Structures are given as structure tokens and as C-alpha cells.
Amino acid sequence: MTRSRFDYHAPESVEEAVELLEKLGKNTFVMAGGTDILIKQRHGLIQPEAIVGLKKINNLDRISISPKNGLVIGATTLLADVAAHTGIKKQYPAIAAAAQNTANVQVRNMGTVVGNLCNASPSADNAPVLLAMGAQLAITGPGGSRELPLNEFFKGPGIHALQPAEIVTSVHIPPPRADSGAAYVHLSARGKIDCAAVNAGVMITMNGRKAKNVRIYIGACAPIPMRAEKAEKVVVDKVFNGKLAEKAGVTASNEAMPITDVRASEDYRKHMVAVLTKRALVGAHKDAKKK
């Protein structure tokens, strides 16, 4: 049975938000855009007694880019703003592509990148490329502030590493090397509004014609976005070409652990892991060669 009423709080600082979360305790949820939490509430998946909204907190919707510090995306920054940001499209095009490919226009105009991550869905559109690019989360809670690598954040479907009363305030992506490139690709079997049936994010660093370093992350094919380490080894220290990318794709497919659900079958997902991994590798290599 869904709960029709809950208390809504709109703090004006992160510290006030943390204090509210401590005070209100269990069944209190943090809301940035609301595109996930309100749907869960409507379907009875959660029963919030209170919601702490972050929209009134100054500077949480910031986007900053610098050569030294890289890219910072605040907790309430909209997906649409990330997708349309000139600097992100120029310097971090794969991140803009992931935001642009999240759901539909209505969701992108309400939802946030950080909210998409905190939902901890294995198919989250923004997770694979951020993982591949070495993103870190800035977190504030009762014990103060800390940073957590994004690859330590996901613990299972809908489960993350936040402690009680902690809030993710931003995601930080380090500046990419001049000889590196990144790409994001996804496939939704039932239309753009649906969650990805399979997605992939890749970052590659070149040394001449050889791939010096590669990170490949696949979504919707394991309990959390998975790193395809065996596929990475296929590419590292080899002269990059389409055949090598295809071999890595097959290897990634063998690493994947998909299930059959309403969005796609296990066999279909495995096949598409091979296809999308190849596409993402080729795209990341192309991006690297532009620089």
C-alpha cells in the first residue's frame, strides 16, 4: 500500500540537510530531482515518512571545469544542463552523451546525474562512463566530508555505500590526458524512455598506435556496473584496430553476467555486450585521436 502523505523539508544548507537526516532517522529520503524517488513511492517500493529536498541549497547545481581540477557536477545539476553544457560537450563529450541518452526530455529536465548514480541501478546511464573516467564522489555527513571513488560506491541493485545521514554533494571527474579518449553507448530495447538493456563506457589512453591503458565498464549485465578487466587486457599494449576491438567485445560478453527480465533476454544482452563494447572502444579511440 502506498503512503499518500509525507513531510517535506527544504533545507538551505548541506549542514542543515544532514542534521535533518540525523533527526528524522529511518524512512527519510533525500531528493534531488525526484524522478526516481517519487516513482518508487507511487508504486509502494518505499514508504517515506519524510523527504529532504536539496533544491534550495545554493551552489549544489554548479558545473565547473578547470585544466587542473577537471569537471565537477553538483548534486542538483540537471541531466539536461549537463547534456547541453558547451564545455562538457567539448572536453567531456562522453559524459554529455550519457546525460543526453538518459530517459526522455521530461526526465532530463527534472533528474540529476548524482540522483541517477544514487539510485544505484545496474543499468544507470551515467555510471559506466563516469566509472571509466575515474570519477569520485564528494560526500558530507555527520562525521564531516569525505571523497569516495565511484568504483567503491555501488554495492548491489539499489544499494550504495552511503552511511546514515550522508549526502552526495557532487561528482568529480579528473581532467583527461591529452592522449586519451572516452565514449558511451547504450541500447534500450523498448524505446528511449526505458532503462538501458545494455550500456557501456570506455576510456582509452594511447601511446602512439598502441593502447597504453583501457577501462571498460558495462551496465545492466551484473548486480552493479561491471568492469570488464579481461576485455581490457585484450587491448592493452596492442596496436589498436577494429579487429582488436571486436575481440575485446567478445571477451567482455563472456565476462558479463546478465539476467533475463522484461527489458531483454540473457542471450540478447550477451550478444549486445560484444557489439557495444566494440563500438565504445572504437569511439573512445576516435576521441583520443582528435586531441
Summary of the structure (lengths in Angstrom):
residues: 291
radius of gyration: 19.0
end to end distance: 54.6
largest distance: 60.1
contacts: 1051
relative contact order: 0.12
helix: 35%
strand: 27%
